[in-house]
Amino acid sequence: MKVSIIGTTGYGGVELLRILHQHPTFKIQSIHSTKDEIPIWKEYPHLHCLLDKKMEPIDPVQIANQSEIIFLATPSGISGQLANEFVNKNIKVIDLSGDLRLSAKDYQAWYKHEPVHENLQSQAAYGLPEWNKKTIKNSSLIANPGCYPTASLLSLAPVVKADLIDPTSIIIDAKSGVSGAGKSLSRNTSLAEANENFRVYKVNEHQHTPEIEQQLLQWNNDIQPITFTTHLLPITRGIMTTAYVQLKDEQNTSQLLELYKEIYHQHPFIRIRPENTFPSIKEVAGSNYCDIGLHVDDRTGRLTIIAVIDNLMKGAAGQAVQNANIMSGFDEAAGLDFVPMYP
């Protein structure tokens, strides 16, 4: 199948190139950017002699005529406009931005951009494959989840859906590498500021908060607003979320681990850690895995859930290709069987 990527100069776009270059079925038909029409390897020299395609202008009609799937790796505020250009053109679209994930009211409040038309947003399936596979398969427009929501939701889903926790008690402590901020230059992500440092940011204001709450409410309509705090790690890539929830009834760690193993045993990219072992970011780097560990504190009755992902893979490009596989009727793991990079 022929695929096109719009927005190839960002980190999400270049990860799509890395995955799709060796995908067994998808073929990169064209790559597009608002930058000069130069070979992509001049933007990313590590692609020299591997991929010599030139970045082309963004012409929706031409792209729709030559490809079957389009990945939008463009910033929020732009992706939604582009997605609208491809509606009713018999083409599958996967948007990696936040433009199609939220209601107009929440999007405008949290992203500070003009929202897409409600009809367009309502057509988009939320692309969390482990929990929405059937809808994804029957959709032609996918809102790829955000990186923090992916880790947070995958870690919380089993106990939220089973109604095992106090719905007012969810606290998520989240940490990300600097690539999550993209390529744009900023003081906080510069080497001098980020190296050997640890910084909290967007306290109670992160735009992924309503996305997490929206999905949690679909699983359990008693869920109340969450506390979600984000931090910047002095690493390039990776996310760790630590969720704290109060259990309604007495449970032990082994019981809840069995629940998680049973729920996720058929999902190739979810790895549940054995009791008293917990994942670290480096153990999923460069892969599409989400590793989860958990522990019940018998003293407090609180459950601690730790999840780690690569923010550019399972948190962006990897999950986008997983969704594309499902939409196309392929094995969802096709082209994504990367062993994590270590050390």
N, C-alpha and C positions, 0 to 999 in steps of 0.2 A: 504494500500500500504506500502511496506517495503522501508525504507529510511536508508541511511548511512550518517554519518557526518565525514569528514576528517578535523582534526584540532579542537579538542574538548577542548583543554586546554586554549584557548584564550577567551576573553570576548564575542566575537561574537558566538563562538562555544558553550559556556555554555548557552547563551541565546537561541540558537536553541534547546538545550536539554530541557530547561524550557518550551518552547512553544510546542515542539513535544511530550513531556511526557503526555500532556493532549489533544492532537489533536484527534478529533473524528475518523479520517480515517488513518492518517499516523502512522506507527508503527516503532519505532527505532529498526532496525535490527542489526546495529553494529556501533561502534564509533572507530575512528582511530587517532593515533598520533605517532610521532617519539619518544615519551617518553617511559618509562618502561611500561610493561604490568601489570598495577595495576588497581583496581577498580576506576572509575571516582570520587567516593566520597572521595578518599584519596587526590585527587587534589583539589576538592571542597567539603568540609565537609558538606555544607548545603544540599547536595544531599543524605546524609546518610539515609538509609532505604527507599529512594524514587527511586533511580536508582543505581543498583549494577553492571552494565555492566563493563567489563574490556576494557581498551583501547588496541586495537589490532594494529599490524603492518599494513602498507599501502601496500596492495597487490591489484592492480587495477583489475586483472583478477578475483580474488575471490570476490571482492566487486561488480563488474559488474554482476556476476553470481547470487548473492544473494539479490540484491536490485533493485528497480525500479527508485529511485531518489537518487542523491548524492548531498550533500551540501559541497562545498569547503570553509572552514573557515580558510584557510591557508594564509600566508603572500604573498604579491605581489612578483613576481619573482619565486614563487613555484607553485601557483595555476594554472598558464597557462600551466606549464609542466604536471601537473596532469590532467587538462582538456583534453589535447591532448591524454592521455592514454585511455580516455573513448569515444572518437569520433568513430562513426560507431559501437558501442556496444549495440545499442537499449536500451539506458538508458538516463534519463533526468539528466542534470547537471546544478547546480546553483552556480556560482562563486561569493563569497562575496568580492573578492579582486579587484584591479584595472586592472588586467592583460588583460581582454578582452574588456575593455571599449573604448580604444583609438586606433587610427592608429599607425602603427609601429613607424613612425617618432615622433609623439607627445609622445608616451609612453616612448621611449628611452630618449627624451629630458627632460621630467618631472619626470619620475620615476627612471631613471638612471639604468634600468635593460635591459637585452636583451629581445626584444619583441617576442611574439609568432608568428608563421607563419601567414601570411596575410590570408590564406584560413581558418584558425581556427578562427581568429578574425572576419572575415566576416560572419561566421555562427552564431555568438552570437547575440541574440536579447537584446536590452537595456531594462532592467527590471523596467521601471517606469510605474506601472500598470494603473494609471489614464490616461495616454496618449498613451500607447502602448499595450493595452490589446490584441488586435487581433493578433499582431505579437508574443507576449509572448505565447498565446494559441497554436500557430502553430509551436513553436520552441522546440527543445530538449536541447538547450544550452543558458543559460541566463547570461548576465553580470549584476549582481546586482549593482544598482547605489551606489555611495559614499554617505556618510552621509550629508556633506555640499551640494552637488549637489541636493540631494532629497529635502531638505528644500528650497533651492534657486530656483530650477526649478518649483516646485509646486506653489510657490508664484508669480513667474513672468509669467508663461505660458499664462494665460488669456489675459494680455495686450500685450504681445509679439506677440502671434498668431493673435490677432485682429489688430495689427499694430497701436496701440494707443500711442506709446512712441517714442521719439527720439532714434534711434538705436545706437547713440554714447554715451548715457547718463547713462548707467547702472553702478551703484556703489553698491557693496554688503559688508556690515559690518557683519561679522560672528563670533559667539562665541560658544565654546564647553567646556563641562566638560572633566576632565582628562582621563576618560575611553576611549576617542577617540584615545588616544595615545597607547592603548593596555597595555599589562602587563609588557612589557620590562621596566627595571629600567632606569630612566634618572633623571638628576638633576632638570629639570624644572617641572616634575610631582611629585616630592617628597613632602611630607607633609610640610616640612620647607619652600620650595620654592613656592608651589601652594597655601597653606592656607593663607587667608587674603591678597591675591595678585591678580593682573590682568595683564596679559602679552600678548603682541602682538608677533606673530611668523610667520616665512616664508613670510615675507612681499613681495608681488608681485611674490612669488615663489611657492605658494602652488600647489601641484599636481592635485587638483580638479579643478583648473582654466580652463584648456582646456576641461575637461569633461562638465562643465557648458556651455562654449562657443559652443562646438560641438552640443549640443542639441538645444540651442537657435537658432543657424544657420539653423537647420532643420525646425524650426518653422517659421523663418523669415530670409531670406538670406541677409537682409540689416544690421543685427546686427554687431556691431564693437567690438573689444576687450574690455573686462570689467575690472573694478577695483574691485579686490576681496581681502579683508583683513581679516585675521583670528586671533582670540584671545583665550587665555586659561582662563576659569573661575575656581574659587576655589570650584567647585562642582564635584560630581562623574559622573553624566550622564545628557545628555540633550544638545540641540543645539538651538540657536536663530539666525536667519538671519534677518537683516534689510536691505531692498533694497530701493535705492533711484533712481527714474527715472523721466525724464522730459516728461510731456504729450505734444503731438503734438497740441491738441485742448483743449478748455476749457471743463473740466468735473468736476463733483462734487463727493463727497465721496459716496453718496447714489446711484448714477448711477453706479459707479464701483462695489460697493457691490452687486448690483443686477446682474451684469455681472458674478461675481465670484459665487454667489449662483446658478445662472442658469447653469453654466458650471459644477459645482461640486455637484449638488444636488443628483445625483445617485451614488456617490462615498462614500462608508461607512466610510472611514477613513479621509476624509477632512471635517473639521468643520470651517465654516466662521463665525467670530464673528460679533455681531451687531455693528452698528455705534457707534463710540467713546468708544468701549471696545477693549482691546488688550490682546493677550495671553501671558502667562508666562510659563517658562520651566516646573515648577513643575506641571502644569495642564495637562501635557501629559506623565509624568514619568511612565515608566513601560507599556506603551500602544503603539499601532500602529497608533495613531492619528497624523495628522498634522493639527495644528490650525493656522488660518490665520486671521490677522486683517489689516486694511489699512486706510489711511487718505490722502486726497488731501489738500495741502497747497495752499489756494487761492492767497496768496501773490506772490508765486514763480512759481505756475503751476507745482510743483513737487508732485509726488505721493510717499508716504512712505508705504512700505509693510512689515509687521512683520510676520514671520513664526516660529513656534517652533515644534520640534520633540524630541523624545528620540533617541539619536544617535545609541543605541544598538538595538532598535526595528524598527521603521520605517526607521531608517538610516542604518540598517544592517539585523539582523536576522528576525525581523517581516516582513519586505518587502520581504525577501527571501522566507518565508513561504507563503506569499500572492501570490508571483509568482508561487510557487509550486502548490498552489491551482488552479490557473488559468490554468497552463499547464496540470493539471490532470482532468480538467472539473468540479471541485468542486466550491462551493460558495467561492469567494475570501476571505471572512471574517472567514472562518472555522478555529477554534482553535485560533482565534486572538481577541475574544470579551472581552479583558481585560478592566475593568474600570481603569482609571489612578489611581496611588497610591497618596494619599494625607493625611496629609501634607508631 
